[in-house]
Amino acid sequence: MPTSGFSWTDIEDIVDALIEAHPDRDPMTLRFPELTGMVEALEDFEPRDGQVVNEKILEAIQAAWCEEAE
């Protein structure tokens, strides 16, 4: 059964949800542990079994968020 949520590799979905949930946050001021917690707290976030976050994914989220915020 397909899931309606998104996981760590769904960067665009994560960024859209973060912008909606935290419109006044500057992504460049976030440390990765805080960004990780913000993503994991998103309503539609559903990490796939065995999937873990790494620095490369967090950097991609942060960069995409900065780009969208401009």
C-alpha positions in Angstrom: 0.0 0.0 0.0 1.6 3.3 -1.0 2.2 5.9 1.6 1.0 9.5 1.2 3.8 10.9 3.2 7.4 11.8 2.3 10.8 10.7 3.5 14.3 12.0 3.6 14.9 11.8 -0.1 11.8 13.9 -0.9 13.7 17.2 -0.6 11.1 19.4 -2.4 8.2 18.1 -0.3 10.2 18.6 2.9 11.1 22.2 1.9 7.5 23.0 1.0 6.3 21.7 4.4 9.1 23.5 6.3 8.3 26.8 4.6 4.6 26.3 5.5 5.3 25.2 9.1 8.1 27.8 9.8 7.6 30.8 7.4 9.7 33.1 9.5 12.7 30.8 10.0 16.0 31.5 8.3 17.3 28.0 7.3 20.9 29.2 7.4 20.6 29.8 11.2 19.7 26.2 11.8 22.1 23.5 13.0 21.6 20.1 11.6 20.2 18.5 14.8 17.6 21.2 14.9 16.8 20.8 11.2 16.5 17.1 11.7 14.0 17.5 14.5 12.0 20.0 12.5 11.7 17.6 9.5 10.9 14.6 11.8 8.1 16.7 13.4 6.4 17.4 10.1 2.9 15.9 9.9 3.5 14.1 6.6 7.0 12.9 7.3 7.3 9.1 7.2 10.9 7.8 6.9 11.1 4.6 5.0 12.3 1.5 6.8 16.1 1.6 7.2 16.4 5.1 5.8 18.7 7.4 7.8 19.5 11.0 7.4 23.0 12.2 6.7 24.8 15.5 6.3 24.5 15.4 2.5 20.7 15.2 2.8 20.5 17.9 5.4 22.7 20.2 3.3 20.4 19.6 0.3 17.3 20.5 2.4 19.0 23.6 3.7 20.2 24.7 0.3 16.8 24.1 -1.3 15.0 26.0 1.5 17.3 29.0 1.1 16.7 29.0 -2.7 12.9 28.9 -2.1 13.1 31.6 0.5 14.7 34.1 -1.9 
